């Protein structure tokens, strides 16, 4: 290979030898092939500066009979590529590395270094005889995928803020005009990936011959331009340089291992870090089939272009591109110019989406208003109105609504009754049973308003008027308050009517306050002494003060000042049926739970503070996937019962729950069961385990009682042929049960069909299982979470031969698709899944996506697949995602022929 450089001012000649040394004492850089340069590149042995002049250099690279000629335009302290003859896109990219911007230090030495680098790269590219055969064709789909990858700056960092923001940060972090390597990550916006940023710094510095651990502003500008370069070739070269620590153009297995460890650490993937050596060997085996001991840049390019993009899982061959485009056009927001029509459309949509809630709320408000008005008018016609006026009518009207609401508030928490009505009747079509707790809260707010009106009217209005009434005005009141007129407030407080009312208000205020999410979930930073008085335990015990409140409420309603006849004391009439119903509920629970002491079969403690319990299934215990049970552990408290979704399926011979420690009770439960567990064996998952059936030394397990099952929104999945299941973290528990149930039913009906085809008569008269297609999206932030349901995911994936299921795992701790920090993880994931069928992130057969799902694309994918069908959307998890999923369900239902029914379950 030769380089010939011609310049108008010939003053001396430098030559490069095979060893890469430069006459004049400059440091040598290794390269391949003979090389010669003509023209005054550097002056003298001391490396003096170039002359300030404009010149053109024609550089010719030769390999056998092939030439690549690069013409450079050198003007003062800048170098630009003017023309390239021969070569391809890789050659063009390498030629751009010869360019030098103004204001860069030591142009001559830098240009010399770049000449050596380019010659080395071109020689490496052309020296391989099989390069042309090995080089992958960049087809459209492959190129499109590649262009999305290896982005060093993303929207989550500062890639779009431009150089101005970086310059501002440089001025902030630099010392004496230079930025240290330790501050590089902060300066470019990689705050959460300091190790990755340090490796990126080293790679960029190596390419420019920078040996110090700091850069000036001009050098940082060059760094920034390279890492924000949108061309795939530039990004590929930068990534390759990060792996190629010794800059020899080749990557060995040890370097691959180091970058795997670095990428796994940046993405919080500890399990991949532990197996970095194994995965490095896998990459070398795939990309180095000839056992040369190294891979080159085109191998890396081939892997990137062939690796499927994460988002491509949403695009299958059966989807119609035309239909997808039509959906996109329909879903474009359109703004109504007429404000009246705009408000009418909003109202129509609101009624359509909430008509069940509207009629229930309307009926409740109408009853409250009717009772208030009836009592108001009744007391307006009595003699007391002449003394107490509208104060007494307001107080008595509010009292009547209180009686009704104190009776009604018990019904939404009658769990057995609601479960029966939901499962055994058609009332669910018109009654929003899913909102039972919300309705309970609304009634509580109504009670608070009623108490305020009743107590306020008495204490601030009618009692003062009675105390200040004249003798003539008081005379009609003697039959109610006695011949002697009350002297002060104490007279009212010390009476039965007074002290019962005061105690009730105090107890209600305590229960109402501790039920607020700030106290119930310990969201407030309170002193330690006060913090002990909050939390779920405080909420649970304070809510049971209602027993005292109801007793006082009946007494208060009996000892009335203005009503002496028994049939006019109607408080007990309102309360009789609801209290009897609630009492029966509690008796049923106590009797049922007393007979449902379960035997612990298996215990497992998983990463993420999750405790899995497998229990014996009580005789006659029947449930539906999506339902939940209450657990009681007498070792913690004989009174506390806590709800947990069932993760086993109705067809299983055991009962299982997965519990995440999120409070006092769950933390104590995990501690108790951890004491009886041991570290798992090689083929077992979890941090600690206790398998009772497989152990000779059976530990003594804590006694557990269960109560249930109880109905939940997720159990309605059987009404839909197509279901979309979305779980956040531990919220996947009821959805896992649904997946298992759909799988079990699919197996059963497959066996029945096979039996019919074989000529066997089937006596199964069960109703056909409705669900024909299930989409499952599980989003979690910790890699260890995938161990919770590893067995279920593998079982579903292995047995889904008819394509009933579409499973998607999302890990939010990994940087989004296309980010250079997750690029190697993506490549490794594709290789391992193709070879072994196992995802390296989740350890299951289900491939893991990175970052968060694009929920609009998810809904669009389902809508394209299921035109003119109704889809049940079931979400369980934190409240933060509810509004987005509900909004998308409504939007797609209105603008497409696919209808999405949204069901949620928060915790």
MONOR-V992871 format. One record per pair of residues at least 12 apart in sequence whose C-alpha atoms are under 7 Angstrom apart, sorted by the first residue. I is the first residue (numbers start at 0). J is the second residue. D is the distance in whole Angstrom. If there is no record, write none. Layout:
<<I	J	D> <I	J	D>>
//
This chain:
<<0	32	6> <0	33	5> <0	34	6> <0	60	6> <0	61	4> <0	62	5> <1	33	6> <1	34	5> <1	35	6> <1	59	6> <1	60	5> <1	61	5> <2	34	6> <2	35	5> <2	36	6> <2	58	5> <2	59	5> <2	60	5> <3	35	6> <3	36	5> <3	37	6> <3	57	7> <3	58	5> <3	59	6> <4	36	6> <4	37	5> <4	38	6> <4	56	5> <4	57	5> <4	58	5> <5	37	6> <5	38	6> <5	56	5> <5	57	6> <6	38	6> <6	54	6> <6	55	6> <6	56	6> <7	54	7> <9	38	6> <9	39	6> <10	39	6> <11	38	6> <11	39	6> <12	37	6> <12	38	6> <12	39	6> <13	36	6> <13	37	7> <14	35	5> <14	36	6> <15	34	5> <15	35	5> <16	33	6> <16	34	6> <17	32	6> <17	33	5> <23	43	6> <23	44	4> <23	45	6> <23	46	6> <24	44	6> <28	115	7> <30	115	7> <30	119	5> <31	119	6> <31	122	6> <40	107	6> <41	107	6> <48	107	7> <49	107	6> <51	75	5> <52	74	6> <52	75	5> <53	73	6> <53	74	4> <53	75	6> <54	72	6> <54	73	5> <54	74	6> <55	70	7> <55	71	6> <55	72	5> <55	73	6> <56	70	6> <56	71	5> <56	72	7> <57	69	6> <57	70	4> <57	71	6> <58	70	6> <66	85	7> <67	84	6> <67	85	5> <67	86	6> <68	83	6> <68	84	5> <68	85	7> <69	82	6> <69	83	5> <69	84	6> <70	82	5> <70	83	6> <76	101	5> <76	102	7> <76	106	6> <77	99	5> <77	100	5> <77	101	5> <78	98	5> <78	99	5> <78	100	7> <79	98	5> <79	99	7> <80	95	7> <80	98	6> <92	232	7> <93	117	6> <94	117	7> <96	113	7> <97	110	7> <97	113	6> <97	114	7> <103	217	6> <134	297	6> <135	301	6> <141	304	5> <141	305	6> <142	304	6> <144	304	7> <144	308	6> <145	231	7> <145	303	6> <145	304	6> <146	231	6> <147	817	5> <148	816	7> <148	817	4> <148	818	6> <148	819	7> <148	822	7> <149	234	6> <149	235	7> <149	817	5> <149	818	5> <149	819	4> <149	822	6> <150	817	6> <150	818	5> <150	819	5> <151	226	6> <151	227	7> <151	818	6> <151	819	5> <152	227	6> <153	818	7> <156	188	5> <156	189	7> <157	187	7> <157	188	6> <158	227	7> <165	186	6> <165	187	6> <168	186	5> <169	186	6> <176	215	6> <177	213	6> <177	214	5> <177	215	4> <177	216	7> <178	213	5> <178	214	5> <178	215	6> <179	212	6> <179	213	4> <179	214	7> <180	197	7> <180	200	7> <180	212	5> <180	213	5> <183	196	7> <184	196	5> <192	265	6> <195	261	7> <195	265	7> <198	241	6> <199	241	6> <202	240	5> <202	241	5> <203	222	6> <239	296	7> <242	254	6> <242	255	7> <242	258	6> <248	295	7> <249	293	6> <249	294	6> <249	295	5> <250	293	5> <250	294	5> <250	295	6> <251	292	6> <251	293	4> <251	294	7> <252	279	6> <252	280	7> <252	283	7> <252	293	7> <255	279	6> <256	275	6> <256	276	6> <256	279	5> <259	275	6> <259	823	7> <260	272	5> <260	275	6> <262	820	6> <262	821	6> <262	823	7> <262	824	7> <265	820	7> <266	812	6> <266	813	5> <266	814	7> <267	812	6> <268	782	6> <286	298	6> <302	826	7> <303	826	7> <306	826	6> <306	829	6> <309	816	7> <309	848	6> <313	860	6> <318	863	7> <318	864	6> <322	863	7> <323	863	6> <326	895	7> <329	894	6> <330	894	6> <355	429	6> <355	430	6> <355	431	6> <356	431	7> <367	400	5> <370	396	7> <370	399	6> <370	400	6> <371	396	4> <371	397	6> <371	399	6> <371	400	6> <372	396	7> <374	395	6> <374	396	5> <374	399	7> <375	392	5> <375	393	6> <375	395	7> <375	396	5> <378	392	6> <379	392	6> <382	475	7> <383	476	7> <386	464	7> <386	465	7> <386	472	6> <387	461	5> <387	464	6> <387	465	7> <390	456	5> <390	460	6> <390	461	5> <391	456	7> <391	461	6> <393	456	7> <394	452	6> <394	453	4> <394	456	5> <394	457	6> <395	453	7> <397	449	5> <397	452	6> <397	453	5> <398	449	7> <398	453	6> <400	449	7> <401	446	6> <401	449	6> <402	570	6> <402	573	6> <403	573	6> <404	442	6> <404	446	6> <406	573	6> <406	574	5> <406	577	6> <408	439	6> <408	442	6> <409	577	6> <409	581	7> <410	577	7> <411	435	5> <411	436	6> <411	439	6> <413	581	6> <413	584	6> <414	709	6> <415	584	7> <415	709	7> <418	709	6> <418	710	5> <433	711	7> <433	712	6> <466	485	6> <466	486	7> <466	487	7> <479	560	6> <479	561	6> <480	560	7> <495	555	7> <495	558	7> <496	555	5> <496	558	6> <496	559	7> <499	551	6> <499	555	6> <500	555	7> <503	548	6> <503	551	7> <506	544	7> <509	541	7> <510	541	5> <510	542	5> <513	533	7> <513	537	7> <513	538	5> <514	538	5> <518	533	5> <518	534	6> <519	533	6> <519	534	4> <519	535	5> <519	538	6> <520	534	6> <520	535	7> <521	533	7> <521	534	5> <553	570	6> <553	571	6> <556	568	6> <556	570	6> <588	706	6> <591	706	7> <592	704	6> <592	705	5> <592	706	5> <595	617	6> <595	704	6> <595	705	6> <596	703	6> <596	704	5> <596	705	7> <597	614	6> <597	615	6> <597	617	7> <597	703	6> <597	704	6> <598	614	6> <598	615	5> <599	613	6> <599	614	5> <599	615	6> <599	700	7> <600	613	5> <600	614	5> <600	615	6> <600	690	6> <600	691	5> <600	692	7> <601	613	5> <601	689	6> <601	690	5> <601	691	6> <602	688	5> <602	689	5> <602	690	7> <603	685	6> <603	687	6> <603	688	4> <603	689	7> <604	685	6> <604	686	6> <604	687	5> <604	688	6> <605	685	5> <605	686	5> <605	786	7> <605	787	7> <606	685	7> <606	686	7> <606	783	5> <606	784	6> <607	783	7> <607	784	6> <608	659	6> <608	660	6> <609	657	7> <609	658	5> <609	659	4> <609	660	6> <610	657	6> <610	658	5> <610	659	6> <610	669	6> <611	656	6> <611	657	4> <611	658	6> <612	655	6> <612	656	6> <612	657	6> <613	653	7> <613	654	6> <613	655	4> <613	656	7> <614	653	6> <614	654	5> <614	655	6> <615	653	5> <615	654	6> <616	652	6> <616	653	5> <616	654	5> <622	649	6> <622	708	6> <623	649	6> <623	714	6> <624	648	6> <624	649	7> <624	714	6> <624	733	7> <624	736	5> <624	737	5> <624	740	7> <625	644	7> <625	645	7> <625	711	6> <625	713	5> <625	714	4> <625	733	5> <625	734	7> <625	736	7> <625	737	6> <626	644	6> <626	645	6> <626	708	6> <626	709	6> <626	710	5> <626	711	5> <626	714	6> <627	642	7> <627	643	5> <627	644	4> <627	645	5> <627	708	6> <627	709	5> <627	710	7> <628	642	6> <628	643	6> <628	644	6> <628	645	7> <628	705	7> <628	706	6> <628	707	5> <628	708	5> <628	709	6> <629	641	5> <629	642	4> <629	643	6> <629	705	6> <629	706	5> <629	707	6> <630	642	6> <630	703	7> <630	704	6> <630	705	5> <630	706	7> <631	703	6> <631	704	5> <631	705	6> <632	702	6> <632	703	5> <632	704	7> <633	702	7> <634	701	7> <643	656	7> <644	656	6> <644	732	6> <644	733	5> <645	732	7> <645	733	6> <645	736	7> <646	732	5> <646	733	6> <646	735	6> <646	736	5> <647	736	5> <648	736	5> <648	739	6> <648	740	5> <649	740	7> <650	743	7> <657	732	7> <659	729	7> <675	689	7> <675	698	6> <676	688	5> <676	689	5> <677	689	6> <684	786	7> <685	786	7> <712	902	6> <712	903	7> <712	904	7> <713	873	6> <716	871	7> <717	769	6> <717	770	6> <718	769	7> <719	769	6> <719	770	6> <719	869	7> <719	870	6> <719	871	6> <720	769	5> <720	770	4> <720	771	5> <720	772	6> <721	770	6> <721	771	6> <721	772	5> <721	773	6> <721	870	5> <721	871	6> <722	772	6> <722	773	5> <722	774	6> <722	870	5> <722	871	5> <722	872	6> <723	773	6> <723	774	5> <723	775	6> <723	870	7> <723	871	6> <723	872	5> <723	873	6> <724	774	6> <724	775	5> <724	776	6> <724	872	6> <724	873	5> <724	874	6> <725	775	6> <725	776	5> <725	777	6> <725	873	6> <725	874	5> <725	875	7> <726	776	6> <726	777	5> <726	778	6> <726	874	6> <726	875	5> <726	876	6> <727	777	6> <727	778	5> <727	779	6> <727	875	7> <727	876	5> <727	877	7> <728	778	6> <728	779	5> <728	876	7> <730	875	5> <730	876	4> <731	777	7> <731	875	7> <742	795	7> <771	803	6> <772	803	5> <772	804	6> <773	803	6> <773	804	5> <773	805	6> <774	804	6> <774	805	5> <774	806	6> <775	805	6> <775	806	5> <775	807	6> <776	806	6> <776	807	5> <776	808	6> <777	807	6> <777	808	5> <777	809	6> <778	808	6> <778	809	5> <778	810	6> <779	809	6> <779	810	5> <779	811	6> <780	810	5> <780	811	5> <780	812	5> <781	810	7> <781	812	7> <782	810	7> <782	840	7> <782	841	7> <785	841	5> <789	843	6> <792	843	7> <793	843	6> <793	844	6> <796	844	6> <796	845	7> <806	845	7> <807	845	7> <807	847	7> <808	846	7> <808	847	5> <808	848	6> <809	847	6> <809	848	5> <809	849	6> <809	850	6> <809	851	6> <810	847	7> <810	848	6> <810	849	5> <810	850	6> <811	849	6> <811	850	4> <811	851	6> <812	850	7> <813	849	5> <813	850	6> <814	849	6> <814	850	6> <815	849	5> <815	850	5> <816	849	6> <855	887	7> <862	897	6> <865	897	7> <866	896	6> <866	897	5> <867	896	5> <867	897	5> <868	897	5> <868	898	6> <869	897	6> <869	898	5> <869	899	6> <870	898	6> <870	899	5> <870	900	6> <871	899	6> <871	900	5> <871	901	6> <872	899	6> <872	900	6> <872	901	5> <872	902	6> <873	901	6> <873	902	5> <873	903	6> <874	902	6> <874	903	5> <874	904	6> <875	903	6> <875	904	5> <875	905	6> <876	904	7> <876	905	5> <876	906	6> <877	905	6> <877	906	6> <878	905	6> <885	901	6> <888	900	7> <888	901	6>>
//
